[in-house]
Amino acid sequence: MAKYRNIQVNLNLNIRGLKKSATLAINEKSRELQESGKKVYKLGFGQSPFPVPAPVVESLKAHAHEK
């Protein structure tokens, strides 16, 4: 960390007091649990390991233009 001591950082003052995001907190906690030997299943956003049912795919296609 010492090599970064002389770097000037200009942050927007509106971010002062912001809490850690829930996503980062969950990721940190799950990593801690894994490192302690616990089995962790991550079911958050991202690519699902489960197949998406055809009716869901068709509905998404039909309504994609609606965002």
N, CA, C, O and CB atoms as a CASP TS submission, in Angstrom:
PFRMAT TS
TARGET T0000
AUTHOR 0000-0000-0000
METHOD Language model
MODEL 1
PARENT N/A
ATOM      1  N   MET     1       0.812  -1.200   0.000  1.00  0.00           N
ATOM      2  CA  MET     1       0.000   0.000   0.000  1.00  0.00           C
ATOM      3  C   MET     1       0.858   1.267   0.000  1.00  0.00           C
ATOM      4  O   MET     1       0.408   2.328  -0.433  1.00  0.00           O
ATOM      5  CB  MET     1      -0.925  -0.003   1.200  1.00  0.00           C
ATOM      6  N   ALA     2       2.062   1.153   0.475  1.00  0.00           N
ATOM      7  CA  ALA     2       2.916   2.327   0.597  1.00  0.00           C
ATOM      8  C   ALA     2       3.147   3.000  -0.748  1.00  0.00           C
ATOM      9  O   ALA     2       3.312   4.219  -0.802  1.00  0.00           O
ATOM     10  CB  ALA     2       4.245   1.943   1.215  1.00  0.00           C
ATOM     11  N   LYS     3       3.161   2.249  -1.813  1.00  0.00           N
ATOM     12  CA  LYS     3       3.423   2.853  -3.118  1.00  0.00           C
ATOM     13  C   LYS     3       2.305   3.777  -3.576  1.00  0.00           C
ATOM     14  O   LYS     3       2.487   4.502  -4.554  1.00  0.00           O
ATOM     15  CB  LYS     3       3.636   1.775  -4.148  1.00  0.00           C
ATOM     16  N   TYR     4       1.161   3.781  -2.913  1.00  0.00           N
ATOM     17  CA  TYR     4       0.035   4.624  -3.304  1.00  0.00           C
ATOM     18  C   TYR     4      -0.115   5.867  -2.431  1.00  0.00           C
ATOM     19  O   TYR     4      -1.073   6.619  -2.611  1.00  0.00           O
ATOM     20  CB  TYR     4      -1.235   3.825  -3.256  1.00  0.00           C
ATOM     21  N   ARG     5       0.766   6.098  -1.525  1.00  0.00           N
ATOM     22  CA  ARG     5       0.624   7.206  -0.577  1.00  0.00           C
ATOM     23  C   ARG     5       0.659   8.582  -1.215  1.00  0.00           C
ATOM     24  O   ARG     5       0.053   9.509  -0.679  1.00  0.00           O
ATOM     25  CB  ARG     5       1.695   7.124   0.443  1.00  0.00           C
ATOM     26  N   ASN     6       1.332   8.750  -2.317  1.00  0.00           N
ATOM     27  CA  ASN     6       1.480  10.067  -2.932  1.00  0.00           C
ATOM     28  C   ASN     6       0.516  10.303  -4.089  1.00  0.00           C
ATOM     29  O   ASN     6       0.681  11.264  -4.840  1.00  0.00           O
ATOM     30  CB  ASN     6       2.888  10.243  -3.416  1.00  0.00           C
ATOM     31  N   ILE     7      -0.471   9.456  -4.244  1.00  0.00           N
ATOM     32  CA  ILE     7      -1.437   9.635  -5.322  1.00  0.00           C
ATOM     33  C   ILE     7      -2.567  10.526  -4.829  1.00  0.00           C
ATOM     34  O   ILE     7      -3.150  10.288  -3.772  1.00  0.00           O
ATOM     35  CB  ILE     7      -1.985   8.268  -5.817  1.00  0.00           C
ATOM     36  N   GLN     8      -2.865  11.554  -5.613  1.00  0.00           N
ATOM     37  CA  GLN     8      -3.972  12.438  -5.262  1.00  0.00           C
ATOM     38  C   GLN     8      -5.267  11.848  -5.823  1.00  0.00           C
ATOM     39  O   GLN     8      -5.332  11.481  -6.997  1.00  0.00           O
ATOM     40  CB  GLN     8      -3.733  13.886  -5.805  1.00  0.00           C
ATOM     41  N   VAL     9      -6.276  11.762  -4.992  1.00  0.00           N
ATOM     42  CA  VAL     9      -7.556  11.206  -5.396  1.00  0.00           C
ATOM     43  C   VAL     9      -8.621  12.282  -5.237  1.00  0.00           C
ATOM     44  O   VAL     9      -8.812  12.823  -4.148  1.00  0.00           O
ATOM     45  CB  VAL     9      -7.908   9.938  -4.564  1.00  0.00           C
ATOM     46  N   ASN    10      -9.312  12.586  -6.329  1.00  0.00           N
ATOM     47  CA  ASN    10     -10.387  13.568  -6.289  1.00  0.00           C
ATOM     48  C   ASN    10     -11.714  12.830  -6.370  1.00  0.00           C
ATOM     49  O   ASN    10     -12.098  12.340  -7.432  1.00  0.00           O
ATOM     50  CB  ASN    10     -10.252  14.605  -7.444  1.00  0.00           C
ATOM     51  N   LEU    11     -12.412  12.755  -5.244  1.00  0.00           N
ATOM     52  CA  LEU    11     -13.704  12.076  -5.195  1.00  0.00           C
ATOM     53  C   LEU    11     -14.821  13.099  -5.108  1.00  0.00           C
ATOM     54  O   LEU    11     -14.670  14.157  -4.496  1.00  0.00           O
ATOM     55  CB  LEU    11     -13.771  11.104  -4.003  1.00  0.00           C
ATOM     56  N   ASN    12     -15.919  12.775  -5.716  1.00  0.00           N
ATOM     57  CA  ASN    12     -17.105  13.607  -5.598  1.00  0.00           C
ATOM     58  C   ASN    12     -17.545  13.596  -4.142  1.00  0.00           C
ATOM     59  O   ASN    12     -17.705  12.524  -3.558  1.00  0.00           O
ATOM     60  CB  ASN    12     -18.248  13.109  -6.539  1.00  0.00           C
ATOM     61  N   LEU    13     -17.741  14.744  -3.557  1.00  0.00           N
ATOM     62  CA  LEU    13     -18.080  14.830  -2.141  1.00  0.00           C
ATOM     63  C   LEU    13     -19.455  14.259  -1.827  1.00  0.00           C
ATOM     64  O   LEU    13     -19.766  14.010  -0.662  1.00  0.00           O
ATOM     65  CB  LEU    13     -18.015  16.259  -1.688  1.00  0.00           C
ATOM     66  N   ASN    14     -20.284  14.049  -2.847  1.00  0.00           N
ATOM     67  CA  ASN    14     -21.616  13.470  -2.623  1.00  0.00           C
ATOM     68  C   ASN    14     -21.560  12.012  -2.194  1.00  0.00           C
ATOM     69  O   ASN    14     -22.560  11.474  -1.719  1.00  0.00           O
ATOM     70  CB  ASN    14     -22.449  13.590  -3.878  1.00  0.00           C
ATOM     71  N   ILE    15     -20.412  11.360  -2.350  1.00  0.00           N
ATOM     72  CA  ILE    15     -20.333   9.947  -1.982  1.00  0.00           C
ATOM     73  C   ILE    15     -19.914   9.739  -0.534  1.00  0.00           C
ATOM     74  O   ILE    15     -19.904   8.608  -0.048  1.00  0.00           O
ATOM     75  CB  ILE    15     -19.367   9.233  -2.891  1.00  0.00           C
ATOM     76  N   ARG    16     -19.568  10.820   0.159  1.00  0.00           N
ATOM     77  CA  ARG    16     -19.205  10.690   1.571  1.00  0.00           C
ATOM     78  C   ARG    16     -20.371  10.099   2.348  1.00  0.00           C
ATOM     79  O   ARG    16     -21.520  10.488   2.138  1.00  0.00           O
ATOM     80  CB  ARG    16     -18.795  12.058   2.166  1.00  0.00           C
ATOM     81  N   GLY    17     -20.089   9.185   3.221  1.00  0.00           N
ATOM     82  CA  GLY    17     -21.117   8.615   4.074  1.00  0.00           C
ATOM     83  C   GLY    17     -21.907   7.487   3.441  1.00  0.00           C
ATOM     84  O   GLY    17     -22.790   6.917   4.082  1.00  0.00           O
ATOM     85  N   LEU    18     -21.604   7.153   2.188  1.00  0.00           N
ATOM     86  CA  LEU    18     -22.320   6.035   1.563  1.00  0.00           C
ATOM     87  C   LEU    18     -21.917   4.731   2.242  1.00  0.00           C
ATOM     88  O   LEU    18     -20.749   4.516   2.565  1.00  0.00           O
ATOM     89  CB  LEU    18     -22.027   5.969   0.035  1.00  0.00           C
ATOM     90  N   LYS    19     -22.889   3.881   2.448  1.00  0.00           N
ATOM     91  CA  LYS    19     -22.610   2.581   3.047  1.00  0.00           C
ATOM     92  C   LYS    19     -22.109   1.622   1.979  1.00  0.00           C
ATOM     93  O   LYS    19     -22.284   1.848   0.781  1.00  0.00           O
ATOM     94  CB  LYS    19     -23.867   2.012   3.742  1.00  0.00           C
ATOM     95  N   LYS    20     -21.484   0.548   2.441  1.00  0.00           N
ATOM     96  CA  LYS    20     -21.028  -0.508   1.536  1.00  0.00           C
ATOM     97  C   LYS    20     -22.258  -1.103   0.845  1.00  0.00           C
ATOM     98  O   LYS    20     -23.296  -1.289   1.480  1.00  0.00           O
ATOM     99  CB  LYS    20     -20.215  -1.617   2.309  1.00  0.00           C
ATOM    100  N   SER    21     -22.145  -1.399  -0.433  1.00  0.00           N
ATOM    101  CA  SER    21     -23.283  -1.979  -1.142  1.00  0.00           C
ATOM    102  C   SER    21     -23.597  -3.364  -0.590  1.00  0.00           C
ATOM    103  O   SER    21     -22.703  -4.092  -0.157  1.00  0.00           O
ATOM    104  CB  SER    21     -23.000  -2.055  -2.656  1.00  0.00           C
ATOM    105  N   ALA    22     -24.863  -3.710  -0.611  1.00  0.00           N
ATOM    106  CA  ALA    22     -25.292  -5.019  -0.124  1.00  0.00           C
ATOM    107  C   ALA    22     -24.627  -6.134  -0.930  1.00  0.00           C
ATOM    108  O   ALA    22     -24.278  -7.179  -0.381  1.00  0.00           O
ATOM    109  CB  ALA    22     -26.827  -5.147  -0.197  1.00  0.00           C
ATOM    110  N   THR    23     -24.455  -5.910  -2.225  1.00  0.00           N
ATOM    111  CA  THR    23     -23.830  -6.921  -3.079  1.00  0.00           C
ATOM    112  C   THR    23     -22.400  -7.200  -2.620  1.00  0.00           C
ATOM    113  O   THR    23     -22.000  -8.357  -2.494  1.00  0.00           O
ATOM    114  CB  THR    23     -23.839  -6.466  -4.553  1.00  0.00           C
ATOM    115  N   LEU    24     -21.633  -6.140  -2.372  1.00  0.00           N
ATOM    116  CA  LEU    24     -20.257  -6.333  -1.918  1.00  0.00           C
ATOM    117  C   LEU    24     -20.215  -7.001  -0.548  1.00  0.00           C
ATOM    118  O   LEU    24     -19.368  -7.858  -0.296  1.00  0.00           O
ATOM    119  CB  LEU    24     -19.522  -4.993  -1.870  1.00  0.00           C
ATOM    120  N   ALA    25     -21.127  -6.609   0.334  1.00  0.00           N
ATOM    121  CA  ALA    25     -21.160  -7.200   1.671  1.00  0.00           C
ATOM    122  C   ALA    25     -21.464  -8.692   1.594  1.00  0.00           C
ATOM    123  O   ALA    25     -20.850  -9.491   2.301  1.00  0.00           O
ATOM    124  CB  ALA    25     -22.204  -6.492   2.547  1.00  0.00           C
ATOM    125  N   ILE    26     -22.407  -9.065   0.738  1.00  0.00           N
ATOM    126  CA  ILE    26     -22.759 -10.483   0.580  1.00  0.00           C
ATOM    127  C   ILE    26     -21.588 -11.254  -0.017  1.00  0.00           C
ATOM    128  O   ILE    26     -21.278 -12.362   0.422  1.00  0.00           O
ATOM    129  CB  ILE    26     -24.014 -10.641  -0.312  1.00  0.00           C
ATOM    130  N   ASN    27     -20.942 -10.667  -1.017  1.00  0.00           N
ATOM    131  CA  ASN    27     -19.782 -11.336  -1.622  1.00  0.00           C
ATOM    132  C   ASN    27     -18.672 -11.559  -0.607  1.00  0.00           C
ATOM    133  O   ASN    27     -18.057 -12.624  -0.575  1.00  0.00           O
ATOM    134  CB  ASN    27     -19.249 -10.519  -2.797  1.00  0.00           C
ATOM    135  N   GLU    28     -18.416 -10.550   0.225  1.00  0.00           N
ATOM    136  CA  GLU    28     -17.374 -10.687   1.245  1.00  0.00           C
ATOM    137  C   GLU    28     -17.747 -11.769   2.260  1.00  0.00           C
ATOM    138  O   GLU    28     -16.909 -12.586   2.642  1.00  0.00           O
ATOM    139  CB  GLU    28     -17.144  -9.341   1.963  1.00  0.00           C
ATOM    140  N   LYS    29     -19.010 -11.767   2.693  1.00  0.00           N
ATOM    141  CA  LYS    29     -19.459 -12.754   3.672  1.00  0.00           C
ATOM    142  C   LYS    29     -19.387 -14.169   3.095  1.00  0.00           C
ATOM    143  O   LYS    29     -18.946 -15.095   3.775  1.00  0.00           O
ATOM    144  CB  LYS    29     -20.893 -12.441   4.129  1.00  0.00           C
ATOM    145  N   SER    30     -19.818 -14.336   1.847  1.00  0.00           N
ATOM    146  CA  SER    30     -19.778 -15.679   1.250  1.00  0.00           C
ATOM    147  C   SER    30     -18.344 -16.160   1.079  1.00  0.00           C
ATOM    148  O   SER    30     -18.061 -17.347   1.241  1.00  0.00           O
ATOM    149  CB  SER    30     -20.497 -15.687  -0.108  1.00  0.00           C
ATOM    150  N   ARG    31     -17.427 -15.231   0.749  1.00  0.00           N
ATOM    151  CA  ARG    31     -16.015 -15.606   0.632  1.00  0.00           C
ATOM    152  C   ARG    31     -15.466 -16.038   1.995  1.00  0.00           C
ATOM    153  O   ARG    31     -14.731 -17.021   2.090  1.00  0.00           O
ATOM    154  CB  ARG    31     -15.183 -14.427   0.065  1.00  0.00           C
ATOM    155  N   GLU    32     -15.829 -15.298   3.050  1.00  0.00           N
ATOM    156  CA  GLU    32     -15.388 -15.666   4.401  1.00  0.00           C
ATOM    157  C   GLU    32     -15.898 -17.054   4.778  1.00  0.00           C
ATOM    158  O   GLU    32     -15.153 -17.865   5.330  1.00  0.00           O
ATOM    159  CB  GLU    32     -15.873 -14.625   5.430  1.00  0.00           C
ATOM    160  N   LEU    33     -17.163 -17.324   4.481  1.00  0.00           N
ATOM    161  CA  LEU    33     -17.740 -18.635   4.800  1.00  0.00           C
ATOM    162  C   LEU    33     -17.031 -19.749   4.033  1.00  0.00           C
ATOM    163  O   LEU    33     -16.749 -20.809   4.592  1.00  0.00           O
ATOM    164  CB  LEU    33     -19.243 -18.651   4.481  1.00  0.00           C
ATOM    165  N   GLN    34     -16.745 -19.510   2.756  1.00  0.00           N
ATOM    166  CA  GLN    34     -16.038 -20.504   1.945  1.00  0.00           C
ATOM    167  C   GLN    34     -14.645 -20.756   2.512  1.00  0.00           C
ATOM    168  O   GLN    34     -14.204 -21.902   2.610  1.00  0.00           O
ATOM    169  CB  GLN    34     -15.941 -20.041   0.474  1.00  0.00           C
ATOM    170  N   GLU    35     -13.956 -19.680   2.883  1.00  0.00           N
ATOM    171  CA  GLU    35     -12.603 -19.817   3.418  1.00  0.00           C
ATOM    172  C   GLU    35     -12.593 -20.555   4.754  1.00  0.00           C
ATOM    173  O   GLU    35     -11.584 -21.151   5.132  1.00  0.00           O
ATOM    174  CB  GLU    35     -11.964 -18.445   3.581  1.00  0.00           C
ATOM    175  N   SER    36     -13.724 -20.515   5.471  1.00  0.00           N
ATOM    176  CA  SER    36     -13.799 -21.230   6.748  1.00  0.00           C
ATOM    177  C   SER    36     -14.275 -22.676   6.554  1.00  0.00           C
ATOM    178  O   SER    36     -14.504 -23.399   7.524  1.00  0.00           O
ATOM    179  CB  SER    36     -14.741 -20.492   7.713  1.00  0.00           C
ATOM    180  N   GLY    37     -14.422 -23.086   5.281  1.00  0.00           N
ATOM    181  CA  GLY    37     -14.773 -24.468   4.994  1.00  0.00           C
ATOM    182  C   GLY    37     -16.250 -24.740   4.755  1.00  0.00           C
ATOM    183  O   GLY    37     -16.642 -25.885   4.529  1.00  0.00           O
ATOM    184  N   LYS    38     -17.067 -23.706   4.801  1.00  0.00           N
ATOM    185  CA  LYS    38     -18.507 -23.887   4.582  1.00  0.00           C
ATOM    186  C   LYS    38     -18.805 -24.008   3.090  1.00  0.00           C
ATOM    187  O   LYS    38     -18.107 -23.423   2.262  1.00  0.00           O
ATOM    188  CB  LYS    38     -19.307 -22.710   5.193  1.00  0.00           C
ATOM    189  N   LYS    39     -19.835 -24.765   2.756  1.00  0.00           N
ATOM    190  CA  LYS    39     -20.299 -24.887   1.377  1.00  0.00           C
ATOM    191  C   LYS    39     -21.242 -23.718   1.113  1.00  0.00           C
ATOM    192  O   LYS    39     -22.208 -23.524   1.851  1.00  0.00           O
ATOM    193  CB  LYS    39     -21.012 -26.275   1.119  1.00  0.00           C
ATOM    194  N   VAL    40     -20.969 -22.935   0.067  1.00  0.00           N
ATOM    195  CA  VAL    40     -21.773 -21.756  -0.251  1.00  0.00           C
ATOM    196  C   VAL    40     -22.330 -21.902  -1.666  1.00  0.00           C
ATOM    197  O   VAL    40     -21.594 -22.190  -2.611  1.00  0.00           O
ATOM    198  CB  VAL    40     -20.929 -20.449  -0.118  1.00  0.00           C
ATOM    199  N   TYR    41     -23.632 -21.699  -1.795  1.00  0.00           N
ATOM    200  CA  TYR    41     -24.290 -21.705  -3.101  1.00  0.00           C
ATOM    201  C   TYR    41     -24.657 -20.271  -3.426  1.00  0.00           C
ATOM    202  O   TYR    41     -25.450 -19.652  -2.716  1.00  0.00           O
ATOM    203  CB  TYR    41     -25.558 -22.638  -3.116  1.00  0.00           C
ATOM    204  N   LYS    42     -24.089 -19.744  -4.488  1.00  0.00           N
ATOM    205  CA  LYS    42     -24.363 -18.360  -4.885  1.00  0.00           C
ATOM    206  C   LYS    42     -25.489 -18.353  -5.916  1.00  0.00           C
ATOM    207  O   LYS    42     -25.335 -18.847  -7.033  1.00  0.00           O
ATOM    208  CB  LYS    42     -23.079 -17.672  -5.460  1.00  0.00           C
ATOM    209  N   LEU    43     -26.605 -17.790  -5.519  1.00  0.00           N
ATOM    210  CA  LEU    43     -27.776 -17.760  -6.399  1.00  0.00           C
ATOM    211  C   LEU    43     -28.132 -16.326  -6.781  1.00  0.00           C
ATOM    212  O   LEU    43     -29.301 -16.019  -7.017  1.00  0.00           O
ATOM    213  CB  LEU    43     -28.976 -18.440  -5.720  1.00  0.00           C
ATOM    214  N   GLY    44     -27.157 -15.468  -6.840  1.00  0.00           N
ATOM    215  CA  GLY    44     -27.388 -14.066  -7.182  1.00  0.00           C
ATOM    216  C   GLY    44     -27.516 -13.879  -8.681  1.00  0.00           C
ATOM    217  O   GLY    44     -27.663 -14.837  -9.439  1.00  0.00           O
ATOM    218  N   PHE    45     -27.455 -12.616  -9.088  1.00  0.00           N
ATOM    219  CA  PHE    45     -27.553 -12.289 -10.507  1.00  0.00           C
ATOM    220  C   PHE    45     -26.361 -12.859 -11.253  1.00  0.00           C
ATOM    221  O   PHE    45     -25.292 -13.077 -10.681  1.00  0.00           O
ATOM    222  CB  PHE    45     -27.641 -10.769 -10.715  1.00  0.00           C
ATOM    223  N   GLY    46     -26.561 -13.089 -12.511  1.00  0.00           N
ATOM    224  CA  GLY    46     -25.518 -13.644 -13.353  1.00  0.00           C
ATOM    225  C   GLY    46     -26.095 -14.778 -14.170  1.00  0.00           C
ATOM    226  O   GLY    46     -27.311 -14.956 -14.234  1.00  0.00           O
ATOM    227  N   GLN    47     -25.241 -15.522 -14.778  1.00  0.00           N
ATOM    228  CA  GLN    47     -25.696 -16.629 -15.612  1.00  0.00           C
ATOM    229  C   GLN    47     -26.177 -17.766 -14.721  1.00  0.00           C
ATOM    230  O   GLN    47     -25.447 -18.260 -13.862  1.00  0.00           O
ATOM    231  CB  GLN    47     -24.566 -17.113 -16.558  1.00  0.00           C
ATOM    232  N   SER    48     -27.405 -18.161 -14.944  1.00  0.00           N
ATOM    233  CA  SER    48     -28.014 -19.219 -14.147  1.00  0.00           C
ATOM    234  C   SER    48     -27.516 -20.592 -14.595  1.00  0.00           C
ATOM    235  O   SER    48     -27.347 -20.834 -15.790  1.00  0.00           O
ATOM    236  CB  SER    48     -29.543 -19.149 -14.246  1.00  0.00           C
ATOM    237  N   PRO    49     -27.283 -21.485 -13.641  1.00  0.00           N
ATOM    238  CA  PRO    49     -26.905 -22.849 -14.015  1.00  0.00           C
ATOM    239  C   PRO    49     -28.127 -23.681 -14.406  1.00  0.00           C
ATOM    240  O   PRO    49     -28.001 -24.823 -14.847  1.00  0.00           O
ATOM    241  CB  PRO    49     -26.159 -23.525 -12.861  1.00  0.00           C
ATOM    242  N   PHE    50     -29.307 -23.089 -14.236  1.00  0.00           N
ATOM    243  CA  PHE    50     -30.546 -23.805 -14.536  1.00  0.00           C
ATOM    244  C   PHE    50     -31.091 -23.368 -15.886  1.00  0.00           C
ATOM    245  O   PHE    50     -30.961 -22.201 -16.256  1.00  0.00           O
ATOM    246  CB  PHE    50     -31.595 -23.569 -13.433  1.00  0.00           C
ATOM    247  N   PRO    51     -31.702 -24.294 -16.633  1.00  0.00           N
ATOM    248  CA  PRO    51     -32.277 -23.911 -17.928  1.00  0.00           C
ATOM    249  C   PRO    51     -33.471 -22.974 -17.729  1.00  0.00           C
ATOM    250  O   PRO    51     -34.241 -23.124 -16.780  1.00  0.00           O
ATOM    251  CB  PRO    51     -32.708 -25.168 -18.724  1.00  0.00           C
ATOM    252  N   VAL    52     -33.612 -22.009 -18.636  1.00  0.00           N
ATOM    253  CA  VAL    52     -34.740 -21.077 -18.581  1.00  0.00           C
ATOM    254  C   VAL    52     -35.909 -21.727 -19.324  1.00  0.00           C
ATOM    255  O   VAL    52     -35.755 -22.144 -20.472  1.00  0.00           O
ATOM    256  CB  VAL    52     -34.365 -19.672 -19.210  1.00  0.00           C
ATOM    257  N   PRO    53     -37.081 -21.815 -18.678  1.00  0.00           N
ATOM    258  CA  PRO    53     -38.234 -22.440 -19.336  1.00  0.00           C
ATOM    259  C   PRO    53     -38.615 -21.707 -20.626  1.00  0.00           C
ATOM    260  O   PRO    53     -38.547 -20.479 -20.691  1.00  0.00           O
ATOM    261  CB  PRO    53     -39.434 -22.470 -18.381  1.00  0.00           C
ATOM    262  N   ALA    54     -39.008 -22.449 -21.630  1.00  0.00           N
ATOM    263  CA  ALA    54     -39.348 -21.886 -22.939  1.00  0.00           C
ATOM    264  C   ALA    54     -40.382 -20.766 -22.852  1.00  0.00           C
ATOM    265  O   ALA    54     -40.211 -19.751 -23.527  1.00  0.00           O
ATOM    266  CB  ALA    54     -39.865 -22.979 -23.848  1.00  0.00           C
ATOM    267  N   PRO    55     -41.456 -20.897 -22.050  1.00  0.00           N
ATOM    268  CA  PRO    55     -42.426 -19.796 -21.986  1.00  0.00           C
ATOM    269  C   PRO    55     -41.813 -18.479 -21.479  1.00  0.00           C
ATOM    270  O   PRO    55     -42.229 -17.396 -21.892  1.00  0.00           O
ATOM    271  CB  PRO    55     -43.584 -20.192 -21.086  1.00  0.00           C
ATOM    272  N   VAL    56     -40.835 -18.581 -20.593  1.00  0.00           N
ATOM    273  CA  VAL    56     -40.170 -17.378 -20.090  1.00  0.00           C
ATOM    274  C   VAL    56     -39.349 -16.752 -21.209  1.00  0.00           C
ATOM    275  O   VAL    56     -39.375 -15.534 -21.388  1.00  0.00           O
ATOM    276  CB  VAL    56     -39.268 -17.707 -18.867  1.00  0.00           C
ATOM    277  N   VAL    57     -38.627 -17.562 -21.957  1.00  0.00           N
ATOM    278  CA  VAL    57     -37.818 -17.069 -23.071  1.00  0.00           C
ATOM    279  C   VAL    57     -38.712 -16.371 -24.092  1.00  0.00           C
ATOM    280  O   VAL    57     -38.388 -15.279 -24.559  1.00  0.00           O
ATOM    281  CB  VAL    57     -37.036 -18.228 -23.738  1.00  0.00           C
ATOM    282  N   GLU    58     -39.831 -16.996 -24.437  1.00  0.00           N
ATOM    283  CA  GLU    58     -40.744 -16.414 -25.424  1.00  0.00           C
ATOM    284  C   GLU    58     -41.322 -15.095 -24.931  1.00  0.00           C
ATOM    285  O   GLU    58     -41.435 -14.141 -25.700  1.00  0.00           O
ATOM    286  CB  GLU    58     -41.876 -17.391 -25.745  1.00  0.00           C
ATOM    287  N   SER    59     -41.687 -15.036 -23.656  1.00  0.00           N
ATOM    288  CA  SER    59     -42.232 -13.797 -23.089  1.00  0.00           C
ATOM    289  C   SER    59     -41.185 -12.692 -23.100  1.00  0.00           C
ATOM    290  O   SER    59     -41.494 -11.545 -23.422  1.00  0.00           O
ATOM    291  CB  SER    59     -42.734 -14.033 -21.655  1.00  0.00           C
ATOM    292  N   LEU    60     -39.950 -13.033 -22.749  1.00  0.00           N
ATOM    293  CA  LEU    60     -38.876 -12.026 -22.791  1.00  0.00           C
ATOM    294  C   LEU    60     -38.665 -11.501 -24.211  1.00  0.00           C
ATOM    295  O   LEU    60     -38.480 -10.301 -24.413  1.00  0.00           O
ATOM    296  CB  LEU    60     -37.559 -12.621 -22.251  1.00  0.00           C
ATOM    297  N   LYS    61     -38.694 -12.395 -25.182  1.00  0.00           N
ATOM    298  CA  LYS    61     -38.546 -11.977 -26.578  1.00  0.00           C
ATOM    299  C   LYS    61     -39.675 -11.048 -26.986  1.00  0.00           C
ATOM    300  O   LYS    61     -39.441 -10.024 -27.627  1.00  0.00           O
ATOM    301  CB  LYS    61     -38.508 -13.195 -27.507  1.00  0.00           C
ATOM    302  N   ALA    62     -40.903 -11.401 -26.615  1.00  0.00           N
ATOM    303  CA  ALA    62     -42.081 -10.626 -27.019  1.00  0.00           C
ATOM    304  C   ALA    62     -42.097  -9.242 -26.383  1.00  0.00           C
ATOM    305  O   ALA    62     -42.647  -8.305 -26.960  1.00  0.00           O
ATOM    306  CB  ALA    62     -43.355 -11.374 -26.649  1.00  0.00           C
ATOM    307  N   HIS    63     -41.498  -9.100 -25.198  1.00  0.00           N
ATOM    308  CA  HIS    63     -41.581  -7.829 -24.468  1.00  0.00           C
ATOM    309  C   HIS    63     -40.245  -7.102 -24.338  1.00  0.00           C
ATOM    310  O   HIS    63     -40.137  -6.134 -23.584  1.00  0.00           O
ATOM    311  CB  HIS    63     -42.137  -8.075 -23.099  1.00  0.00           C
ATOM    312  N   ALA    64     -39.232  -7.559 -25.063  1.00  0.00           N
ATOM    313  CA  ALA    64     -37.907  -6.941 -24.971  1.00  0.00           C
ATOM    314  C   ALA    64     -37.926  -5.464 -25.332  1.00  0.00           C
ATOM    315  O   ALA    64     -37.177  -4.675 -24.756  1.00  0.00           O
ATOM    316  CB  ALA    64     -36.935  -7.667 -25.870  1.00  0.00           C
ATOM    317  N   HIS    65     -38.768  -5.088 -26.271  1.00  0.00           N
ATOM    318  CA  HIS    65     -38.833  -3.695 -26.696  1.00  0.00           C
ATOM    319  C   HIS    65     -39.386  -2.772 -25.600  1.00  0.00           C
ATOM    320  O   HIS    65     -39.250  -1.552 -25.689  1.00  0.00           O
ATOM    321  CB  HIS    65     -39.689  -3.581 -27.944  1.00  0.00           C
ATOM    322  N   GLU    66     -39.998  -3.349 -24.584  1.00  0.00           N
ATOM    323  CA  GLU    66     -40.561  -2.567 -23.483  1.00  0.00           C
ATOM    324  C   GLU    66     -39.534  -2.306 -22.381  1.00  0.00           C
ATOM    325  O   GLU    66     -39.798  -1.561 -21.438  1.00  0.00           O
ATOM    326  CB  GLU    66     -41.771  -3.284 -22.899  1.00  0.00           C
ATOM    327  N   LYS    67     -38.388  -2.915 -22.508  1.00  0.00           N
ATOM    328  CA  LYS    67     -37.318  -2.821 -21.511  1.00  0.00           C
ATOM    329  C   LYS    67     -37.786  -3.320 -20.181  1.00  0.00           C
ATOM    330  O   LYS    67     -37.021  -3.318 -19.217  1.00  0.00           O
ATOM    331  CB  LYS    67     -36.820  -1.396 -21.377  1.00  0.00           C
TER
END
